[in-house]
């Protein structure tokens, strides 16, 4: 067995296939020589994936990012990264190579990334596949904020419920969050300011979300969180932190006194839940939060 283990370790290190392992916090824990060479990593480095992307982008190497706003690209990428048990897509790097990348995610959030060089594919086929990937990304992304959209979030909710039913996995929670008196913001300051508030909220909450959880805009001023393997108490503490963060937000440099708040409804998954029943309980809790004064969290277990 030791011989086999040693041989596997040698093959991983010598392979031209890029292999990397990330922990639940999205910190690199292992990378073979091919991965380290492509993304310019020393053997003992263990950066967060976001740090690695930011560093390489500044240095003009690694993944090609077709967005002048790196932070917007990062939010969009993280909204999909590691959210499903398996995902495959194409990506290219500055040195001209093209890769077929797969992400395999365990229940506890550890993720294996494997990338195979497909540079020799015909250019026409490559362009067609890239167009498909761009179309898929657009179908899953909210155009204004760059985070996941309703379609992606409902799929994530369905996955959590199916996972619990099929694997007897630990429970989870969902939270629906609504920005308070958003129509007044649009009426008093204009829709452009309203858009800035939505973007501010998305960028304020996004860094707080664990990689295996999902956060997206599901319509208008309404957002949703899908929190895997999370108890009601843990979900309550997490959402309270979001409300606290929003209360101190001052997103308008031209109106320093401007602030906004949000209301939230949290529900815990029960055995036998469907997408509809779990969503309905979170929506009911949100209604109670609004009726009881807004700027607060209410819970339906």
Beta strands, then each sheet from edge to edge (+ up, - down):
strand 1: 18-22
strand 2: 28-31
strand 3: 86-92
strand 4: 98-105
strand 5: 111-117
strand 6: 172-179
strand 7: 214-219
strand 8: 222-228
strand 9: 262-268
strand 10: 297-300
sheet 1: 2+ 1- 5+ 4- 3+
sheet 2: 7+ 8- 6+ 9- 10-
end
